[in-house]
Amino acid sequence: MKKQCYFSQHNIKFIDYKDTEILRKFLNPHGRILGRKRSGIGAKYQRQLAVAVKRARFMGLLPYVAS
């Protein structure tokens, strides 16, 4: 059974890099971004998520690597 896209389900149009609680849901324990097959996110939102995570890492809101 295919997972439903989290962002489509919750009617989120734009992924904000400052919302680290949502971004952490899509990172594995090592701090890497989960793939589309594991997370069930649509392609459009996966691209937005990647940009948001990278911006949050650059601003120091998320770690690059979890130890």
FENMOPE-V671185 format. One record per residue. N is the residue number from 0. RES is the residue in one letter. BURIAL is # if it has 9 or more other ideal C-beta (glycine too) atoms within 8 Angstrom, else .. D_FIRST is the distance of its C-alpha to the first C-alpha in Angstrom with 2 decimals. Layout:
<<N RES BURIAL D_FIRST> <N RES BURIAL D_FIRST>>
//
This chain:
<<0 M . 0.00> <1 K . 3.80> <2 K . 6.57> <3 Q . 9.44> <4 C # 12.70> <5 Y # 15.09> <6 F # 18.12> <7 S # 17.13> <8 Q . 16.14> <9 H . 19.52> <10 N . 21.44> <11 I . 22.82> <12 K . 24.54> <13 F . 26.21> <14 I # 25.45> <15 D . 28.73> <16 Y # 29.83> <17 K . 31.81> <18 D . 28.83> <19 T # 28.28> <20 E . 26.25> <21 I # 23.27> <22 L # 23.92> <23 R . 23.97> <24 K . 20.37> <25 F # 19.39> <26 L # 21.94> <27 N . 21.70> <28 P . 24.63> <29 H . 26.74> <30 G # 26.56> <31 R . 24.54> <32 I . 22.06> <33 L . 18.41> <34 G . 16.84> <35 R # 14.34> <36 K . 11.60> <37 R . 12.31> <38 S # 12.97> <39 G # 10.60> <40 I # 13.89> <41 G # 15.08> <42 A . 17.93> <43 K . 20.66> <44 Y # 19.92> <45 Q # 19.49> <46 R . 23.00> <47 Q # 24.37> <48 L # 23.01> <49 A # 24.71> <50 V # 27.94> <51 A # 27.88> <52 V # 27.39> <53 K . 30.16> <54 R # 32.43> <55 A # 31.88> <56 R # 32.72> <57 F . 35.82> <58 M . 36.97> <59 G . 36.57> <60 L . 33.92> <61 L # 31.40> <62 P . 32.43> <63 Y . 32.08> <64 V . 31.55> <65 A . 30.94> <66 S . 33.36>>
//
